Amino acid sequence: MMPGNYILLYSSPTGEKREKRLAIADEQLTAITGTISRCGKQELPSSLFANLIHFLMYSRFASHVHDDDRKFSVSDSCTSCGTCAAVCPAGNIELVEGKPVWKHHCELCCGCIHLCPVQAIQAGRSTEKRQRYRNPAVSIGDLKKEILKGRP
C-alpha cells in the first residue's frame, strides 16, 4: 500500500505514517521483483471488496473524468513556471498569458495540483488545505523528462 494521493477526496499521510508506508512498500516491491525474477510471474493478491468498489464506481468515474478539470482553478500566487503543463501526462494543460488552462481531456491524476511548487492550483475549496504528495524518490525534473518522452 502506497501513501494515498487522491487529493480530491482526502489528504495524503505525512510524517512517520508516510515514511512507514513507503518503507513497507519498498520491502514488498523487493520481494515481488525477486519472485518475478525467479519464477517469471506472480499472482498478486486481489481484494473482493476492492473489486466490488471498482465495479460499482468506475463507470460513473469514467463517464465524467475528462470534464472534471472544469472545477480546477489557479490562484494569483501562480508564478507561471509551467510545471503543471510539463507534468500533465495527458497534455491537458497549456499556459495562456502565463496561467494554466485545462483543455478538458483530463485523467484526474492531480499531478498539476500535487506538483505546483506554490500550491496555486485547486480543485474547489476542498483541496486548499490538503497536504500535497510527491514520492520522495521522484524528482520533478525527471518526471517532466519521462512524460515528455511519451508525448508525440
N, C-alpha and C positions, 0 to 999 in steps of 0.2 A: 504494500500500500504506500503510495507516494503522498506527499502533502497535497491536499485538495487545493485547486486554484480557480474554481469557477466563481469568480468574484460577483457574478450576477446574483448568486444565491447565498453566499457565505464568505466569511473572512478566512484567509489561509492561516494555518497554525504558525506560531512564531516560537522563537527561543528554543528551549530544551525539547519541547514536544516535536518541533520540526526537525531538529537535529537527530532525535531518536528515530523518527520515521525514515529519514534519509539513510541512517546507518543500517537499520534493519533491511531496507530495500537494497542497499549495496551488498549485504551478505546474501540475500536471496538471489540477486542477479548473478553473483559469483557462482552460487550453487547451480542455478539454471544453466548458465553458459557452460559450466563444466559437464553437466549431464548431456547437453546438446552435443558438445564436442565428442563425448564418449559414445553416445548412442545414436546420434543423428536427429533425434526428435524427442520431445517430451510432451506428455499431455498436461496442459495447465489446468489447475483447479477451476471449476465452474460453480457459480452460486445460483441456486434455483431462484432465490429472492432477486438477485441482480438481473437474471434473465427475464423474470416476470416484469420488473420495473421497466426494463428496456422495451419489452413487447408492448406494454401499456403506454409508454411515454414517447417513444421515438417518433412515431408517425406525426404526433402533434408538434414535436420539436422541429422535425424536418419540413413541415408544411409552411413554417413562417421564419425559419432561421435566417434566410438571406435578407429579409426586410427588418430584422430586429436591430440592425445598426441605426435605424431611424431614432432610437432612443439615446444614441451616443451624442455627446456634446464635448466641446472643448472650452476651457476657461481662458480668461485673459492672461493666465500665467504661462500659456504656451510660448515656448521660445523659438518655434519654427525650426527645430533641429532635424525633423524628418525621420526620426527613429520609428515612429508609428507606421509610416508608409513603407519604410525599408524592411520592417519585421513582419508585415502582414503577408502570410503565406498565400492568401487569395488575391493579392494585388488589388485589394478593395479600397485602398486609401490613396488619395492624391492631395498634395498641398496646393491650395488655391489661395493666393495672396498670403502665403506663409502659414496657413491654418489647414488642418486635416479636414477633408471632405470624404464621406463614405459613399461608395457607389452602389450599394445595395446588392452585393453578392458576397456578403459576409458569411463566414463559417462559425462565428461566435467563439473563436479561440480565446478572445480577450487579450491577446498579446499586446495590442496597442495600449490597453489600459494598464496592464502589469508593467510594461517596459518603458512607459513615458517617464523620462528622468525627473520631471517636475510634477507628476501626478495631475496633469491638466485635463486628462480625458476621463469622462464619467459616463456611466450608463444609467442615468436617472440619479435620484438622490441616494439610493441605497448603496452605491459604491463609493461615495465621498469619503466615508470614514473607515472603509475596509482596507485591511492590510493587502498590499501588493505582494506578489510572489514571483521570484525567478530562481530557478535551480542554481545554487551557488557554483556548480561546476560548468555552467554555460555562460560565456561572455556575450554581450550584446553584439560586439563586432563579429564574432564567429557565427552567431545566429543570422545576422544580416547576410554574410557571405553564403551560408548554406541555402538560405531562402532564395537569394538572387541567382544562385546556380541552377535552381529548379525552375525558374521562370523562363518563358520563351523570349 
